[in-house]
Every structure is written in structure tokens, then in C-alpha cells.
Amino acid sequence: MAIVVAYTAQDSGASALELAAVLSRSTGEPLTVAVVVTTPHAAGAAEFVDGDYLGPLRDWGESVLEQARTALPPDVEASFVVRAASSIPAGLLELAAEVDASALVLGSSSKGALGRISFGSVTDRLVHSAPLPVLLAPLGYRPTPGSRIRRVSIGFGGSAGASHVAAVGAAVAEALGASLRAVSFAVRPPKRIYGSVEESADDLVVDRWVARTTSALRAQVGAHDAALAERLARSLVVGEGVSWSTAIWDVEWSDGDLLVVGPSSSAPAARLFLGSRASKIIRSAPVPVYLVPAPRAG
């Protein structure tokens, strides 16, 4: 198996390559670094009379890949591919199927905030349709040299697929030799905004929310794996804030962290499909995110 990396000449490509290198060191899997060029030939259109449309595109793609070759750390094994396809998402998914990829690594849109994950058109399509795990790197992601995944955090929000996400996250942590914890986020109005709620009562509400979340985690995950449920319940960390961003940043994060997020409960079988809550978490995450496709039917 291999890890497919979507490379571009912008920071999104550099950040994706950095994350893929971290993942490769952690799993031992090689990388397939890809530049996809879009062409009407791949879309089934009639060939141009001069017959020389694809050549310059491939030359451009090779020049971009040369940047990736130069930037990739020497301890990471990789192959480099220029792929012609009707669209970038289609080309990446076709290549992932051919190399039996374990994951697809993408960068963030250059229009987003530094250190955050933002969706461009390619990313948005893939996170709603990919049949394999997708990893997203924050804009400007630059881990320390030789970095590996050291800790996997499973995002728990009580959705119907929580046990599936927990099982996948635990398997990822085991495969990477990383520690494991559960994280959840309490987003609520500002404290005492009208001076009508005392701090002790406000804290009591949070305590009850944490207790209910822990109980829900034990029940949902425990229905499939009691030992994993207890492990996650004991490790649960809750971030509190008046917005998704402040709640997520209320949790301690460090170099080597990976946040695992699951699909919407309405996601098609074996496909990604993000719900609104997951999208908000991803856009506020300060660390790389691992997106889990829905379980296969049957």
C-alpha cells in the first residue's frame, strides 16, 4: 500500500508533503506524490488538430514535481507521478485505487488562515465523496524535522457512527505506535453575559455536560468494544468555549498530534460526507485531521 499526496506548487502542496512525510515515517508506507493535470482528452473530447496539447501540461507537471523531489526529506521513500484526468479529484481517486492507497493527503486552500484548515474546490469535493481516509494539513504546516505521529485524538460528539470512528481511530493509533485519547468540545454562550448566571452555576452546567458526554461515550462505544470505551472515557478531554474555535483551542495540542473526525450519520456507505459539526471542527483544528469514511454496508 502507499499514501497518495496531492502536490501543487503552492503552500497547499508543501504542507501536504510535510504531513505525508510524517505519516510515512510513522507507518513505513511509501508515498506516491501526484500532480494532476486536467485535459479535455481525459474527458472524452476530440483531440486537438495539432496533437500537442498534453505534452506541455506534462512538462509543467514534471517541473512542479521537481520541487517536491527537492523538498522531500531523504528518509522518506516516494515515487512521483503526473496524472492526466478530467478533474483533479477524479485523477487523485483513480490513482489511489491503482496503488491501493491507504490514505489521501491534501493541503489547505491558500485563501484560508495560516495554521488552519480551509477547503478549496478540490478538497471540498473529496471530503464529501472519497472512499478512503483523507488527511488534511493546516495551511503552513511545518512539523519539526523527523517528526512522527505521537498522539491520536478521537473526536467524540455522540453521533450515530461514534463506535466506528472510535474503532478506526484506535486502529490508527496502534498502527502508528501512538498514544490515544478522546476529545470533545462544549460550545455555549459567553459566561454571565447579562450578569444573571453565577460562576458556580455556570461551572455546574459544564460538569454535567462532561458527565453526560462521558456516559454517552461509554454507552455508544461500549456496545461494540467495552475495553476501548473505558480507555477513551478515562482519557476524555473536553474543550470549553463560546465558539468552536475557542473550545478546540481550549484543549492542549502539540507537534505530532492527529485529530480523527468521522462522517455525517447520513454519509453513504464507505464514503466521506461531513456534517456541519465536523466541518466546523476541521476548520478550527490547529493540527492535521484524519477523516474517516462511513463503514461499508453489510
N, C-alpha and C positions, 0 to 999 in steps of 0.2 A: 504494500500500500504506500501511498505518497500523500503529501499535503500540497494542494494546489494553491498558488499565490497569484492574485490578480495584481499585476505590476503596471504602474504608469510612470510617466516622467515627473509627476507632481509629488507632493508630500504624501498623498494617499498611498502611492506605491512604495515609498521609502518606509512609511510606518507599517504597512502590511508586511514588507520583507523583514523588518525588525521583529515583528510578532511571530512570523513564521519561523524565523531562526530560533527564537526562544522555544517555540513548540517542538521544533525538530530536535533540539538538544535534549528536550525532556522526554520525547518518545522514541528517538532513534530513527524516525522515519525520514526519508529524503524529501526534498522539495521539488515540485515542478513549477517553475516560475514562468508565468504566461503573460504575453501581450496579445490581446485580441484586436485584430483589425476587421472592421466591418466593410463589406463589399456587396454590391448587388449581384455579383456572380453567385455568392453563397446563398442569396435569397431567391435564386432561380431566374434572375433576369437574363436577357440575352447578352452575350458577350459584346464588348465594345469592338468596333471595327479594327482599331489599332492593336488589340490584343495585349496591351501593355499596361493594364490598369493595376493589376495585383502586384507587379514587380516593385514599384516604388513604395507601396504600402509595406511589403515585407522588408524592404531595406530600412524603412523608418522603424519598423518593429525591432529589427535586429540592433539598430543603433540605441534604442531605448533599453533593450536587454543588456547591452554592453555596460550600461550604468549599473544594472542590477548585479552583474558579474563582479564589477569593481567594488560594489558596496557590501556584498555578502561576506560575512566572516569566513575565514578559511576552514574552520572546524565544522562547517555545515555542508552536507552533500546536496547537490542540486543539479537538475537539468533545466534547460531553457528552451522555451517554445514560442514561436509566433504562430498564432491560430487565426485563420480566416473564418468568419461566421457572419450570419445575417444580423446578429446583435452581440454585444459584449456578454450579457447574461447567458445567451444561448451557447456561445463559444466556450465559456467557462464551465457550464454544466456538461457539455459534450466531452470536454477534456477530462473533467472529474470522473465521468463514467468510464472513459477509456483507461485511465490509470488506476481505477478502483480507489479513488481518493477517500481518505478517512475524514477529511475536512477541507473547507474552502476558506481562505483567509483574505479579508478585504480591508482596505483603509477607509478613512472618513473623507467626506467632501471637504474640499479646501475652503468652502464658504462657511464652514462651521467654526466654533470657538476652539482655540488651542487647548489641548488636553481633554477635549470632549469628543464623543462620537456623534456624527451627524450623517444623515442619509443623502446621498446623491441619487440620481435616477437608477443607476446600476445597482447600488446597494439596496435601495428600496424594493426593487423588483425581486432580488434574490432572497431577501429576508422574509418575503411573503410567498416564496414558491420553491425554494431549494429542497431537494430530498435528502440532503446530508447536512451535518453540522456546519454552521457558518461562524467564523470568528471575526470579530470587528476590533480594529485597533483605533484608539483615540488619535485625533489629529496631533501630529508632532511626537508620537510615541517613540521614545528612545530609552530602552532599558539599559541597565549597567552592562558592560562587556561580560560575555559569558553567562548571562542571566538564564535562569530556568524558571518554570512554573513551580512555585513553592507552596502555594495555598490555593485551594479551590473553595469558593463561596457559592453555596446554592441559594438562589433567591426563592424565598417561600412567601406566597401571598394567599394560600388557601384555595387555589384554583383546582378544578377537577383533575388536572393532569399532574398534580404535585408529586405523587408517588413515582410517576415515570421520570420526571425531571430529577428527583432525588436519586433514583437508581442510576441514571445516566451520569449525574454529577459525581456520585460515589465511585463509579467505574472509571471515570476520567481521573479522579484523584489517585486512585490505586495504580492506574497505568502510568501516571506521571511521577509517582512516588511523592505526592504532595499531601499536606495536611488538609483537613476537611472541616468546614463549618457551615451553618445555615445563617442567612441574614434575612431580615425583614424590615419594612420601613413603615413608620407611623406618621402619616401626613395629616395635620389637623390645623385649625385656625390658630392665629397668634394668641399666646397666653394673655389672659386678663385684658383683652383688647378694649373692653368697656369698663374694666375695673370691677366686674361682677363675679369673677371666679377666683377664689383664693388659691394660692400656690399649692397648698396641701391637697385640696380637692382636685386640682389640675393634675398633680402627680399621681393621684389615686386612679384617675381615668386611664393614664398611661400604663400603670401597673396592671390594671385589669385587662387592658388591651394586650399586653405582653403575655399574661397568663392564658388568655383565650387563644392567642396565636400558638403558644407552646402546646396547648391541649389539642388544637386542630392539627398541628404537625404530627403529634404522636398518633392521633386517630387515623389521619389520611395515609401517612407513610407506613404506620404500623400495621395497617390492614394487609400490606404486602411484604413488609420486612420489619419485624419488631426491633431487631437489633440496630438496624440503621436508623429507625425512628428515634430510638433512645439516644443514640450517638448524636444525631442532629439536634434533638431537643436540648441536650446538655451543652451543646456548642452555640446555640442560637444567640445572635447578637442583633439588637434592634436599634435602628437609627430613627431619631425623632426630629421632626422639623415642620415648619409652616409651608414647605413646598417639597416636591420630590428631590430637588437638588440639595436642599439643606438637610433633609432626612438621610439621603445617601452619603453625604459628606460627614454626617454625624458618626458614621461607622469608621473605624480605623482601617486604612488601606496602606499597602506598601508594595515596593517593587517585587515582582514575582507572583502577584495576585491575579486570579482569573475568576470572573463572575459568571455563573451559569444561570441562564434565563430560559424559561420554557415558552411554548407557543400558546396561542389563544385556545380555549376549550373548543372553539369551533373550527380549528385547523383541520384540513383534510388529512387523512391517514398518511403517515410518512412524509409530511410536508411541513415547512415552517409557515406560520401565519401569526404575526404578532398582534396581540390585543393592545388596547390603548395604554393599559398599566405598564405592560412590558416595554412599550415604545418610550414611555416617559422615563423608566428606569435606565434604559440603554442610553438615552440622550443625556442623562445626568451622570453616568458612570465615569469615574476617573481612572478605571483600569480596563484592560481588554475584556470583551464579553464573548462567551461561548453560547450560541443559540442552539437549542435542542429541537429537532423536528418532532412532530407528533408521532406516537407509536404507530407501527404498521397495523393494518386491520387484520383481525384474526389472530 
